[in-house]
């Protein structure tokens, strides 16, 4: 790195925008390498029945590092406060709001986003969940210039990661968060010295990753075993897939696919109690539910729940 580049990085005014846990390693990496002028995040939220106020994880990091925190309810209406900081570059990761054009156009080096997919695939708010639910075998991180649309800016760099059959949304979250911090720090020097790539996204290959809605959480046993298996791990550890039994909700956190087939049974019928858990008929076989969370209770192994109810479950339909 030449002396001019070092001076640029030394004087660089960085504003970071992010909110959830996923953004924390990215902000930590920026703090270690650059001076962060301010952190912009979502407002604090009331959580639980106690009414306790919870700070966004990014706010906690900023406060621990004595960095100015700005929390805006609507950035489209309050962006002037950020422009007043005269940022040279804005870096975002899972911030949660679309930036207005006036803000996108201001920084000398642009607005850069760290996105948890291999764009143009999985644009949107739930790329990690959807990658697993959709049965993808790989995903990754994309560093991109932000544009007025949703995740449709030019690509600067990307790096892929394999999705293992055992991965959950939680484990993939951690892999991608770490990869995102590493790729960003590796990519930033090229942005600052003007040698970075700028590749428009191929609109013919766009797919979307909409946020998870309540209807996405309910298990439909008329689907294939692999579809249900992917749904369960794609919603682990939040918000969780579930089924209904006797009017009560049971979340399912872990499962595996059996080699058995129960062609004479109905979809959703409990066909067998295995030593590992509850075997349920799917459209093309049997899936074994191994870790459950009955309504109002903690997670437990299915075999522990089965004590006392094993025989009464056989033949029941769960929906």
C-alpha positions, 0 to 999 in steps of 0.5 A: 500500500502506497503512502497516499493510500495510507493517508486516505485510510487514516483520514477516512470518515466512516459511518456504519449502518446495521442492527442485528447480531449478524452485523457485529463482526463486520462493525468490529472488523471496521473498528479495528482497521478504520476510524468510525465516525458514527453508527446508525441503527434502528430504535430500541425495542420493547421485548417480552411481557415485562416491557424491557427495553432492548438495545440493538446489538450494534448499538451496544458495540458502538457504546462500548467503543465510545462511538456516536450512535444515531437511531432513526425511525425513518431514514428517508425523512431524517437522513440529513443528520448523517450527511451533516457528519460528512462521511467519506463512505457509508458501510451497511449490513442488515440495517433494515431500511432502504436508504434514500437517493440523497444519502446514497449519492453523498459519500465520496467512496459511495455506500457499500453493503455487505449482503448475505447471499451470492447476488443476484440470488436471494435479494431481500431480508431473509437470505440465510433462512431462505438459502437453507429452506430452498435447498441451496448447496452453497451461498455466500457474501456479496460486497456491493455498491448500494442503489435505490432498489433492494439489493440491486447495486453493482457487485464489487466482490463475492465469496461463496461458502458451502451449505452442509446438510447439517447446517441450520440458519444459526450455524450458517449465520455465524459462518457468513457473518465471519466471512462478511467481516473478512471479505469487507476488510479485504475489499475496502482498499480497492474501493478507496484507491479506485481499483475495485471491480464494478459488475452489474447484476444479471437481472435474469438470475434474480431470486428473492428472499422475503422476510419469514412470515408466520405462514412460513413456519407451519409444517405442511406434511404433504410436502416431501421429506427433504422440503420439511427437513430443510424448513426445520433447519432453515428456521432453527434457531429462529423463529422455528418450524411448528405443527399443531397437535390436539390444539397445541403448538409444537415447535420442531428444532431438529429432525432427520429423514428415514429410509422407511416409506408408509404408502398406506398412511396419510400425510401427517400421520404418526406412523411409528415411534423410533428410538430417536423420535416421532416418525411422521408420514410425508408425501414421499416417505417418513421424517423423524422429529427428534427435538421438540418444544411443546407449547409453554415448555422448553426444548426437549428430546422427542423421546423425553416428551414421548414418555407416557404418551408414546402409544396414544400418538400412533395413528394421530394426524399432526398438522 
